[in-house]
Structures are given as structure tokens and as C-alpha cells.
Amino acid sequence: MTEGTEVTEVTTRYGLGRWHIDEPSGRAIAQLAIGHGAGGGVESPVLNVVAEAMVAAGFRVGSFEQPWRVSGRRIAGPPAQLDAAWCESMPVFADLALPLVVGGRSAGARVACRTSGAVAALAVVALAFPLHPPGRPDKSRVAELPTGPVLVVQGDRDPSGSAVEVVEAGSGCAGLTVLPIPGADHSLRVWRQGPITQREADEILALGVRRWALSTVRGNHR
């Protein structure tokens, strides 16, 4: 988000949500709607890295703040409530004249994946997709990944599923691309003695999402 971020409130059946919208300097070529995780809000460094990169690429970007977060609660609602609030809020942000890419971090990535068809999204960007609960690889959520273009950005130290695990579990998912972040955890943060710096990790994230999203949008409009 920037100083020019526009904040728009929207009423859902589960309370008040908020869109934090950033517009590109010129005419938008597409739009990206992103949601936050269960442990943080739209101020997440990961979401901000992606938002800044995509605004610079010509996308209008909306970061959705779920009602549970707006109301000040500490615990996210159940998946069905998150999905409903996201879908009900989408018409306030989405411009029907522009291709729509959806995404989010962790729980927000799951919401985007589960509802991509319902909101008529062209593609999904899943940041730190929680493939399974920590330490429970037997509880796979790979079935939530939609059919169609999906980019999963995953740390190789993520206890909820490493990049390698996502590649293996999603081998049968058409349109799946996995972008690994060396040394990153579930927050896509790297430790000081890791193989790359945090700045390098953020550059991989920003450039990877930007290239994939631009290629996907342009390929859909040839």
C-alpha cells in the first residue's frame, strides 16, 4: 500500500470488510485482488511486495481486509465465512472490463483458490499456500488448488508444505507453476544465515509474480 491507497468499505453478511486499492500511473491492463492470512492483515510485507510490483506492471491492486480483522477480532472465521465475505465484496473492487487475477497469503491463498471459479478469475497467485497443517502431511489440501493457471510461491522451509512438497502433491494439477524461495519459511521470510538475503527473496517474489501474471494475462488475450 502507498500514500495514495484508496480505502473502500463494503458490507458483507459477516460484517464490514475493506478494500485497500492502489491504481497504476497509467491505464490499467488487468487487476489483482489479494487477501491476507489468518495471522496478519493487509500490511503484510509479502502482500506489499507483490502489490508494489504489480502496480508498477500496470495492474490495479486491491488488498481485501476480512471482516474479522476489521472488527478487531484476533481469530479468523471459518473457511465458509472467509469465502463468502471475499465473494460478496468482489463486485466492489472488480472492474468487469479488466482481466481478474486473485490471490493471497496462506489462508488468503486458500480463499482465492477455493473461490476462483465463483468470481470468474483468470488465474490465481497463492503465496505460501498451506498445503497441510504443520507436521501433518497426511492432511493434504491439494484438492483446493483450482484447475487453470495457478502460481504457488513457496518457501523451502515452510512447515505447512515446502516447495518440493507442493510440486510433488500438485503433479496432476493442470496449469500449476511453483516458484520456490530458497531458505524461506511460511511467512516467506529467510533467516540471517540462509542461502539468500531477505532483499533477494523479495526480488525473486516480485519478479516471479510479475512475469507470471503478465505472461498469463497476455496469453489469454492473444
Secondary structure as UniProt FT lines:
FT   TURN            3..4
FT   STRAND          6..12
FT   TURN            13..14
FT   STRAND          15..22
FT   STRAND          30..35
FT   TURN            38..39
FT   TURN            42..43
FT   HELIX           45..56
FT   TURN            57..58
FT   STRAND          59..65
FT   HELIX           67..70
FT   TURN            71..72
FT   HELIX           79..93
FT   TURN            96..97
FT   STRAND          100..105
FT   HELIX           107..115
FT   TURN            116..120
FT   STRAND          123..127
FT   TURN            134..135
FT   TURN            137..138
FT   HELIX           142..144
FT   STRAND          150..155
FT   TURN            156..157
FT   TURN            159..160
FT   HELIX           163..169
FT   TURN            170..172
FT   TURN            174..175
FT   STRAND          176..181
FT   TURN            182..183
FT   TURN            186..187
FT   TURN            192..193
FT   HELIX           198..220
//
